[in-house]
């Protein structure tokens, strides 16, 4: 292997040091009328929900695909389950904080 340093690239696709080839960044607008991806998806919500329902309920669908569709619909409709965490921080003796993290399951949180 040689000890030669890599030569800087030159040519029509190089930019001056500190300059960007795309200073404005990627455009958030992607649709034909300048819509964002979120706006395009919101406009297709009914069709997407109907398609996911068809996949979930079709007997020919693989079980993993049906579960993915079911969980996706339930998460959108009811939200993901909340996870509670209680944190108790105490400073004792040496001045080093002692942190105790306690996980609470959804069943315990409902009580």
Buried (B, 14 or more C-beta within 10 A) or exposed (E): EEEEEEEEEEEEEEEEEEEEEEEEEEEEEEEEEEBEEEEEEEEEEEEBBEEBEEBBEEEEBEEEEBEBBBEBBEEEEEEEEEEEEEEEEEEEEEEEEEEEEEEBEEEEEEE
